[in-house]
């Protein structure tokens, strides 16, 4: 019988799932979870997920043991299935989300003119996009970047629970909308 340690580490989601003698290929496990995540952020587009997965694997091999999976995945999907924009750049956010929504045949009604976008708060714009996408059964996700940037992606609403689990296993601290 195995005993559990006294302290729980929420970032080590599966740390106690296997005994010390288990021969686990952590890179293969990371790749498997990353693949599932890419399928979720590319709903209905396995070809795009495959291209992004190849990019992720190449970057992972180059980074070696110093790899930061969230950064590598962010780079693999940027402007293809996700966005990473500065907090003070509402135009970049609108452009990125318009591009991502178009992948699903959707158009976000921002209800703002160009001058209003200049003065808009990025968090407010994210919440507008979240509401508009929900009308079509999609979810706009954001994650904590640890910087003055906003980042996220769009998934099908029916995949909300799966996305929370898979993203959490990869180290993404996600929330819907601007949180």
N, C-alpha and C positions, 0 to 999 in steps of 0.2 A: 504494500500500500504506500502510495506516495503522499508526502505531506506538503502542504502549501506553505509558502513563506508568510510571514506576518504582515508584510506590506504588499499592497496592491498597486501595480503600476498600470494606469489606464492606457499608456502608449505601447505596452507590451501585450496586445490583445490576445495573442495565442501562446504566450510564454509558458503556460502550464499545461498545454494540450498534449505535449509529448514528453516522454521521460528523457533523462540525460543521455541514455544510450541510443536514442533514436538517431538515425542517419538522415537528417533533413537537408535537402538542397535549398538553402534559403534564396538563392538567386532564381531558381526555377519557381519557387513559391511566389516570390515577388512578381515575376513575369506573369504567372497565372492570374494573380489578382489584378495586375495592371491591365491585362487583356480584357478581363471582365469589366473593368472600369471604362476602358476605351469603347467597348460595345455599348455601354450605357450612355456615354456622352456623344455617341454617333448613332442614334437610334435609326435602325433601318439601313445603315450604310456601312456594311462590313468591310467594303473595299477601303474606305477612308480610315476605318479603325485599323486595318491591316497596315496601311502606309504609316500611320502614326506609331503603331507598335514597332515597326521596323526602325523608325527614327529613334524611338525610346530605347530599344535594345542596343542600337549602335552607340548612343550617348552613354548608356549604362556601362557598356564594355570599355569605353574611353575613360569614364570617370573612375572605374575600379571600385575599391572599397570606400572611397570618399563620396560615393554617389548619394545624392539627395533625391529620392524618388519623386517627391512632389515638384521640385524644380524641373527635373527632366521631363516629367509628364506635362507640366505647364508649357514648356518649350515645344514639345511634340504636337500639342493641340492648338497653340496660339494662332488665332485668326483662321483656324480650320474648324475647330469644334469648341473653342474657348476664347476667352479674352483676358487681357492683363493690361490695365490702363491706369494712368496716374490719376490720383484723387482730384486734381485740378484740371482735368481734360475731359469735360463733358462731351465735346464733339467726337473724340476718339471712342468713347463709350457708345454713343448713339450709332456711329458707323459700324462698330464691331457687332453690336446687338442686332442691327438691321441686317448685316451680312449673315449672322448665325440664324436669325429667324427665317431668312430667305431660303435656307437649306431645307426648310419644312414647308415651303410655299406660304409662309406667313409674312405679314407686314405689321409692324408695331405702330399703332397710332399714338404718337407722342403728344399730340395736341399742343404743340409748341412751334413758334416760328424760329428762324435761325438766331435772331437776337436773344430770344428767351432761352435758347439752349446755352448760349454763352454765359448766362447768369445762373443757370440751373445747378443745383447741388447733385453730385453724382449719385449719392444715396437715394435721393428722391427719384432720379431717372431710373435707377435699378428697380425701385418699387413700382413705378409706372409700367416698366417692361414686364415685371413679374405678374402684375394684374392682367395685362393684355394677353400674355402667353397662357395664363391659367384659363382664360376664356376658350382656348383651343386645346386644353388638356396637356399643356407642357409646363414644366417647372424651370424657372431660372434659379440657379444655385450660385452662391458666392462662397468663397473660403477665405479664412484669415491668412493674409500674406505676410504679416509681420513687418509691413512697410507701409508707405503712403500710397499704395496701389490698391485697386480693386480687381479681383479676378473671379472667374466663374465659367459656367457652361450651362447648356440647356439640355434637359432630358424629358422623356415622356412622364406625365404625371403618374401613371401606373407603376413606374419604376422608382418612386420616391424612397420607399423603404430599402430596396436593394442598393440604391445609390448611397444612402447613409451608411450602410454596413461596409460596402466595398471601399468607399472613399475614406472612411474611418480607419480601415485596415491599412490603407496606404499612408496615413498620416495627415490627410486633409481634414481640417476642422471646418465643416460645412454648415451652411444655413440657407434657407430659402430666402430669396429677395435680398434686401440689404441688411436683414437681420434685426 
